[in-house]
């Protein structure tokens, strides 16, 4: 009886209509994920004025959503490896879309904060599962590139928030940009119908026919008659998936990934929340300051696509270490000022090296761990990272409240970039799933040659 190696069928496939459909749906989901996250930073100057908030209070409200994201990433990341990535993605989308929409109907800061926290649960659950699902079905030679393209949707959504803020907030108020977040609820039924469930989950549940149909779409050269058996997919027998992150000599690398996520998300969310306000403090008007937020996201898109392609060619670690360091340099220089064009260039570099780097490191993590704990790995790293993300808005609010020189604010946000760079230097690539898989294949080939000889 013929045995099917699911991983090989997917790895050897070529990008086709199935991949394009998966990429498109994931891109749309991540677009609204990015929009919902950045929308608060767009509205925060008006919210502070309307509700009489100081910078510390506004920073705290920004962190409530991130607090929810921390729990959402950990809970839904682990659940997805048990319940299926498709199901958990749908639940997460409902939470973040519905409750961000409801933020537009909040009448006070307390109600707004509660809605942001619940929306944060969904926002936290989206990213790990979308990335894991993409990695599950992407051709081996372009996994980083496919994930990077989809994660550009985060930055497109992040650009859309301040653009809509400039266009519609003056006439319709800050509430209007939160109403826009309800759109994903309209396409949810079609999305759920067309998204595939992860191959590992289908194999574990014995849904062989559904798995083979997906494999035929992934790799049209693959044919089956219904009698094939699925080659055993090695899984950790532990009932606690998190334990698997520390097995097979992955403990040090796991901790270093967490440090990198923590550091980078502190920068990302600190800048997304406070960049407009920081630039206002530096003497720019509100619209100009929102323009810097657009540029930050634009730089992230360009950086993600270019570096993502290079990661597939040269390796993620080699690209990410200098990327984080360049972000720290750009932020430091940003605080020193200069002409407007120069500032825009530095903001774009900062976007590429913070948000862009965060996009790419998620693709790196998704490939570092085995498929059966992929969502768990991403969920835990994202959850730990959200702790840094929670600190970002609070730290920015605190720095503004004590009236430090503007350059000191940017230097403080640059330091985590250096920490992230150092952490990735320590990551041990030889213990990654890809490296160990290659070594196992070489051992199989060597044994086969011995038998033949």
N, C-alpha and C positions, 0 to 999 in steps of 0.2 A: 504494500500500500504506500502510495506517494505521500511524503511529508512536506508540508509547506513551511518555509522559514519566513515568517511575516516581516521581520526586520529587513531581510535581504530584498524581498519583493519591493518594499517601499524605498529602501536606499538606492536600488538600481533603477528606479523610475525616472522619467523625464517630465519636466514641468508641462502640465496639460490643462484642459478645461476644468477638471476636478480641482486641481490645485488653485487655479485662478478663482473659482467659486469660493473655495475655503478662504483664500486670501482676502477676497472682497468682503465677505461677511465679517471676518475678524477685524479688518481695517475699519469698517463702520462701527463695530462695537468699541474698539479702542479709541476711535475719534470722539465718541460721546463720553467715554471714560475720561479722556483728556480735557474735554470741554467742561464736564461737571466738576473736575478738580480745580481748574484755573478760574472758573467763573466767580468764585468768591474773591480772589485777588482783584478782579475787574471791578466788582461792586463795592469793595471795602471802603474806599474814600467816601462814597455816598451813604453807606450804612453808618459809618462813624458820625457823619453829620446829622443824619435823621434820628438816630437813637442815642446820640450824645455819648458815644464810646470813646475811651482813650486808647492809645496804641496797645497797651498791655491787654485790655479787654478784647480788642479786635483780634489780637494775636491768639488769645485763648480760644475764641470762637473758631478761628481757622484751624486750630489744633483738634477740636472736637471731631471734625470730619476725619482727620488723620488717625485719631484714636480709634474710631470705628473701623478704619481701613486696616489697622494693625490686627484687630481681632478677626476681621473678615478674611484677610489674607491667610492667617494661620488656620482658622476653622474651615473655610471653604477649600483651601489648598489640600488639607488632609482628607476632607470628606470626598473630594473629587476622585481620589485614588481608590475610594471605596464605592461611591455611588455613581461615578461616571462624570466625565468632564463636561459633556453636553448638558446634562441636567443641572449641574451646579452653575454653569455659565448662564443658563436661563434664569435661575433664581437670583443670581447676582445682578443681572441686568434689570430685572423687575425692581429690586430694592433701590439701586442707585438712580434709576430713571424716575421712578415714582416720587421718591422723597426729595430729590433735587427739584422736581417740578413743584412740590408742596412748599419748598423754601420760598417760592415766589408769592405764596399766600400767607407767610408768617407775619404776624402783627407786632412781634416783639423779639428781643434778642434770645430769650429763653426758648421760645417755640422754634426759632430758626436754628438754634444750637442742637435741639433734639432731632430735628429733621436732617441736619448735616451729619450727625452721628450715625443715624440709621442708613442714610445714603452711603456713608463711608464703609459700612459693612459690605455693601454690594460692590463698591469701587475696589475694595481690597480683594474680593473674590474673583474679579474679572481677569486681571492681568496674568496671574499664575496659570489659570486654566486655558486661556486663549493661547498663550505661548507654548504650553505643554501640548495642546492639540495640534498646533502648527508643526512643532518639532516631530510629533508622532507620524505625520503624513508627508513631510517634505522630503524631496530627493536629497541624498547625502551631500552632494556637491554644492548645494545652495541653501542649506538650512539657516545659516546666519543671515544670509541675504533676505530670505523670505520673511523671517521674524523681524528683521530690521525694517523692511518695507512696511509691514503691518504696524509696527510700533511708531512709525512716522505719523500714523493716524492720531496718536496721542498729541503730537505737536501741532498737527492740523487743527484738532479740536482746541488745543491751547491757543492757537492764533485766532480761531473763530470767536472765542469768548471776548477778547478785547476789541475785535473788529465790530462785533454786534454791539458792544458797549459804546463804541464811538458813534455808531449809526442810530441805534434805537433807544438807548438810555435817556438821552436828552428829552425826547418826546414822550416815551412810555414809562419811564422810571426804571429803577434797578430791578423791579420785580420781573420785567419782561424777559430779561436774559436767562432767568431761571425757568420760565415757562417753556422755553425752547428745548429744555432737557427732556421733556416728555415724549419726544418724537420716537425714540427706540421702542416704546410700548406698541406703536402702530405696526412695526415690521416684525415683532417678536414671533407671531405664529408661523410666518413664512421662514424666518431664520431657523426656528426649531426644527422645522420639517427638513430643511436642506443641510444643516450641519451634521457631519458624521460623528459617531461616538468613537472614542479612542480604541485603537486596535487591541491594546493590552486588556482593556476592560471587556471588550466583546469576547476575546479568547477565554478570559477567566470565567465569564458567565455562560460559556458554551453556545454563544450565538454565532455559530459557525457560518450559517448561510448569509447573515448580514455582513459579517467580516469579509467573506469572499466577494460579495458584491462591491464592497468598498475597495478591496484590493484590485478588482478588475477595472474600476474607475481610476485608481491611482496608477496602475501599470497595465494598460490594455493588452500587453503581450501575455499576461497571466491568464490562464484558462483553468477551469475546474469542472469536474463532473459530479461532485457531491460526495465522493468517496474518500477524498483526501483527508489526511490528519494534519493538525497543526503541530508543528515542532514545538516541544515544550519550551515555554518562556520562563527563564529563570526568575524566580521571585523570592523576596525576603519572606520567610515564614513568620516573622514577628507580627503580632497584632497591632503594634504601635509603629506606624511607618516612619516616624521621626527617628527611631533608633537606627534605621538603615542609613541615615545621613552620616553616621559616625563609624560605620563598619568599613571593611576593606581599605583601611588606612586613609579614610576620607575626613577624619575628625578635624585636623588642623585646617584643611582647605575649607571645610564647612564654616568654621569660626571666622576665617579670613573673608569669606564671601559675605558673612553677616556684617563684619566691620565695614567692608566696602559699600554694602547697601545702606547701612546706617549713615555713613559719612556723606555719600552722594545724595541721598534723599533729604538730608538736612539742608544741603545746598539748594537742591531743586525746589523744595517747598518753601524754603525761606525766600528765595528769589521770586518764585511765582506769586507769593503773597505780598511781598514788600518792595519789589523792584519799582512799580509805579510810584509808591510813596517815597522811596529813597531818591528817585530822580526828581520828584517834586521838591524835596528838601534841597536838592542840588541846584534848583532854580529853573526847572523845566515845568511847563504847563501840564494839565491832566492828559490832554489828547496826545501830547508829545511823549509823555511817560508811558501811556498805553501803547504807543508806537514801539517803545523799547521792549515791551512785553511781547509784541508781535515778532520783533527781530530776534528775541531770545528763542522763540519757538521755531522761527525760520532757520536759524543756525543749527538747531537740533535736528531738523529734517535733513538738511544737507550733510551734516556730520554723520548722522545715522546711516544714510544710504552709502556714502563714500567709504566710511570705516567698516560698515557691515560687509561690503564687498571684499575689502582687504582682509577681513577676518577669515573669510572662507579660503582665502589664498595663503595667508601667512600665519594664521592662528589668532584667536581672540586675545589671549594674554599679551602678546607682543604689541597689539594695537591699543589696548586699554590702559596699560601702565603709563605711557607718555600722554595719552589723552586726558587722564585725570590730572596729571601734573600741569598740562597746558591750561586747563580750566582754572587752577589755582593762580597761575601767573596772570591770566586775563582778568580775573576778579580783582587782584591786587592793583593792576594798572588802571582798572576802571575807577577805582577810588581816587586816583591821582588826577583825574580829569583830562581835558584836552578839547580839541575842536569836535564838532558834532559828528562828522563822518568817522573820525577815529573812535569815538565812543560807540557808534553803531557797530563798527567792526569788532570791537572788544566784546560787546554784548552778544554778537553772533557767535564768536569763538566760545564764550562762556556757555551759551546754549548748547553748542555741539559737544562740549567737554563735560557738561553736567547732565542735562536731559538726554542728549545723544548717547553719552557713555552709559547712562542707566538703562537705556533701551538695549544696548549691545551686551551689557553684562548679564542681562536676563536671558538673552539667547545663549550666552556662554554657559550659564548655570543649567539651562535646560538640556544641554548636550553633555554636561559633566557627569550627571547622575543617570542611573538606569531608568528605563521607561516606567517601571512599576512604582517608583517614588519621585517621579519628575514633578508632579503637581505639589507634592509635599515639600520638596526641596525649594521650589519657587515660592510656595506659600510661606514657608518659615523664613526664608531670606527676606521676602517682601514685608512680612510681619515685623521682623527685627528692624528692617529699614524704616518702617513707618514710625518707629520710636524716634529715629533721627528726624523723620519728616515732621513729627509733632513738635520737636524742639525748634525746628526752623522758624515757623511763625512766631513762637513765643520769644525766641532769642532775638529775632528782628524787632519785635515790639519793645522788648526790654532795652535794646541798644538805642532805639529812637527815643525812648522815654528819658534816658540819661544824657541825651544830647552830646554824644561823642562826635569828634570830627568825622565828616562823611567818609574819609578814606579808611578810618578804623573799622567802620561797619563792614566794608567790603573785604578788608583783610581778615576779619573774624570768619566770614563766610568762605574765604579761600583756604583756610587751614584744613578743613575736612577733605579737600581735594588731595592734599599731600598724604593724608592718612589712608585714603582709599587706594592711592597709587602704591604705597608701601604694602598694604594688605594683599593686593593682587600679586605683587612680586613674590610673596611667601606661598601663594597657592601652588600645590604640588600637582602639576599636570600629568605626571606619569601614573597617578592613581585615578584618572578620569575614566568614565565608562567607555569612551571612544578608544583611548589608549589601551585599556585592558582588553577590549573586544578585538582590537587589531592583534595584540599579542596572542590571544586565544586562537584566532584564525591561523596565525603563523604556526602555532604548536600543532593544530589539527593537520595543516598541510605537511608539516615535517613528519608526523606519525604516518600519514597516508603514503608518503614517499618511502618510508621504511618498510611498510607492508608490501608495496609494489616491488621494491627491490628484493 
